[in-house]
Structure formats: structure tokens, C-alpha cells
Amino acid sequence: MTTLTTTPLAPLLDRLFAAAEETSPAASPDLADLSAEEHARLMRSKTEYLDFYGRLKDFPLAVSREAGALLYMLARGCGARTIVEFGTSFGISTLHLAAALRDNGGGRLITSEFEPSKVARAREHLTAGGVIDLVEIRVGDALQTLSVDLPDTIDLLLLDGAKALYPEILSLVEGRLRPGAFIVADNADYSPDYLARVRSPAGGYLSTPFGEDVELSMRIG
């Protein structure tokens, strides 16, 4: 039995995933009129991400069940004790990572979210799931919140915020990633600069696409 598959976390995740499936960002009136080209441009923008994601503050923007399970397994498998997450949203991915920390015997998960209303919901979910004691939520732009007071060694990094910022966030934590640390980047196709960096033979990573929209990388340098 694991924290992930037992009460209170398992039924909570079932409810959150069900709600996420019923609440698509495509239903947002702010996005309904966007062309595919404009949507892709906004996803890749390094200057308009606060406004774009602010319009999505009522949507969970959750990882898939499969990606959540992957996060838990990676964190458990590498014995993670220190995890950094970019993009908390409603806390679904955070719950999976915190569950792994609990089952690893404890640790520290630092997660960053700029939208205060999402932070409040994530905190509520983490409390209901019994893992809030393992999580530090930093409120604000991750370019600032993740630039200070990080653990000396980081075992796993999840990138699931503004896609255009993936290279910048990686740069903030790269010097603290231990050899063998995992980096999971959701929707990484929207960040070609990031993909070029982690896939470069000289970049210090082994990296491969995983599933439909995840890039899985491991620090080797």
C-alpha cells in the first residue's frame, strides 16, 4: 500500500481528475475565439504569460493520470528527498510528488504558482490529502520565487508552468541538480529552445519524449 493509493489521497485525486476532465480550458470565453496559431504564439511567449495564464485561473490545467503516476514512480524510484515544481495550479501534480516524498520517509517539495486563487485551492487540496507538511508553496513569478533559497541538492524537477520559461527555470536550478536527477517537462513541444538544450549531446542530459506531451530528462553532468 502507498500514500498515493490509499485514503485520503486516492479518493481526493479521483475527484480532482474527474473535475479536471469536466473543466476544459477550451470552454473559457477568453480562449474560445483564439485561432490555433494565436494560441500557440501565446503558449510560446516570454512576455505575455502572466496575462495568458491569468485568464486560465479557474481551470486546473492538470497533468494526466498517467503523468501523475510517472511523477510518483520517478520520485519513489530515485529516492527523492528534494523536489522543485514550476507551476502548482490546483496541486494535482504536487499531490503525486508529495505522496512520493511521504513514502520515501519525508523531504521538501518547493512549488511555485503566481495566481493566488490557485494557491489557495492547492493548499486546500494538499491539506485534505495529508501532505501539506511536506510542501512549501511560493506565490509569485517563478523567475523570482525559484531564484533564492533552494536546497543544495535537487533530486527531481517538474516543469509545468509557462512553457516559454522552461530554459530560464532550468537555469535557476541546474547547478543544484544531482547526477541522476530527473527533469519532467509537460507540454515541452511549446518550448523548442528547452528541447534543443536537453537533447543536445553536450548539454549534460539524457532526454527522450515520453507519452504524447512529456519530455523526460536525466542529469548526467
N, C-alpha and C positions, 0 to 999 in steps of 0.2 A: 504494500500500500504506500502511496505517496501523498504529499500535500496537494499535488495537482489533481488527484483522482478521488479525493475524499472530501467530506463536509468540513468546513463550509465553502471551500473554494470551488469544488466541482459543480455544484448546482448554481453557484453565482456565475461562473463562466458560461454555463448553458444559457442562463437568462441574458447575459450580456451579448453573447454571439447571436442569439435569436433576435434581440433588439437591433443589433447592427445589421442583420440581414434585411430587416424591415425598414431600415432608415438609410436609404442610399443618398449620397451627396448629389446624385443626378437629379433628385427631386427638389433641390434648392432652387428657388426662383432666381437667386443671384447667378446660378450657373446654367440655367435652362437655355438661355439664349446664346451661350458661348459656342462658337464653332470649335471643331476638333483642333484646328490649328491654333486658335487663341488659347484654348485650354492647355495645350502642350507648351505654348510660349510662357504662360503664367507658371506652369509647373517647373520650368527651367529658369525662371527669373531670379536673379540675385538681389533685386531691388524692390520687387512687388510682393514678396512672400508674406509679409506681415498682413497686408490688406487681403490677399487672396485667402490665406488660411483663417483670417479673422471672419471672413464670410462663411466659413465652414465650422464655426464654433459650436453649433448644435448637432454636429454629426460626429459619430465615434471614430471614423477613419481607422478602423481596427485591422490588425493583422488577421489573416485567415486562421482557421483552426489548425491547419497543417503547419503554418509558420509558427504559431504559438507552441505546438508540440516540439517543433525543431528547436526553438529557443530553449525550452526546458531541457531537452536532451543534451544540447551542446553545453549548457551551463552545468548540468549534472556531470556529464562525461568528462569535462575538463576540471572538475572540482572547483568551480569558480567561487571566489570569496569577494571579489570586487567587480562590479558591473557598472557601465555607464550607458545611459539610454538618451538618445536625442529624439524627442517627440513623445510625450506621455499620452496625449489625448485623453480618453476615458480610463486608461490604465489597464487595458486587456493584456497587452504585451508585458507590461510591468508586473502583473499578477503572475504570469508564467515564469518570469525571471526571478521574482521574489520567492516563489514556491521552490525553485531550484536551490536558491540560497538557503532556505529553511532546511531542505533535505540534505544539503551539504554541511549542515552544522552551524550555519549563520554566515553573516557577511554584511556588505554595504552595497546598496544599489542607489546610484545618483541618477536622477532623471530630470529632464528639463522640458518645460512647457511654457509658452508665452501667453496663452489665453487663460486668464484667472478662472473663468467659469468651468473650463475643463479641469483645471487643477482641483477645484472643489469636488467635482464628480469623481475624479480619480482617487482623491483622498478618501472619499466615502466608500468606494469600492475596495480599496486596499484595507481599510479598517474592517469592512464586512468580511473580507477574505482572511483576516487574521494575520496579515503580513506587513502592516503599516510600520511596525518597529524596525523593519529591515530597509526601509525606503526613505530617502531624502529627496523631496521634490523641490526643485529650484524654479522659481517663477521669473520669466523674462526671456529675452532673446538669448539663445544658447551660445551665440558668439561671445557674449559676456559671461553668462552663468557657468559655462564649462571652461572658462579660461583661467579659473582660480580654484585652489583648494581641491585638487583631485588626488586620489590615492597614488602612492609612489608606483604601484604596480596595478595594472588593469588586466583582468582575465578575459573580458568579453565586452564588446561594444556593439550596441544596436543603433543603426541609423534609420530613423523612420519619421523624420520631420521634413522641413522644406528641402526638396531633393537637390536643388542647386547648391546648397550649402554643404553637401556631403564632403567635398575635398577640404573645406575650411574646418569642419568639425573634426575630421580625421587628423588634420594637422595639429589641432589643440591637444589631442590625446595620444598621438602616435608615439611620442618619446616615452610614454609610460606603459605601452602595450608590451606585455612579456612575450618572449618567444613561445609560439604555440597559441597565443591569444586568438580568439575568433572575432571576426567583424561580420555582422549580418546587416546588409543594406536592402531595405524594402523598396521596390519600385526604382531600382537603380538605373533602369534604362533612361530615366529622365535626367541622369547626370553622367553624360558621356565622359566628362573630364575625370570623374571619380573612377569610372570603369577603366579608362586608359591607365590611370595611376596604379590601381591594384592588380591589373592584369599585365603590367609591364614586367618583363623578366628581371629588370634592375630595381624594381620598386620595393622589394623586401617582403612580398606576399606570394602565397599561392592562392589563386582565386578561380571560382567556377560559378556559372549560373546554376541555381537550384530551384526547381519548380518553374512556375511561369513568370515570377516577378521578384525573385530574391537573388542577390549575389552573395555568395558565401566565400569569405576570405580567411586566411590564417596568416598571422605574422610569423615570418621565418628569419627576419634580420634583426 
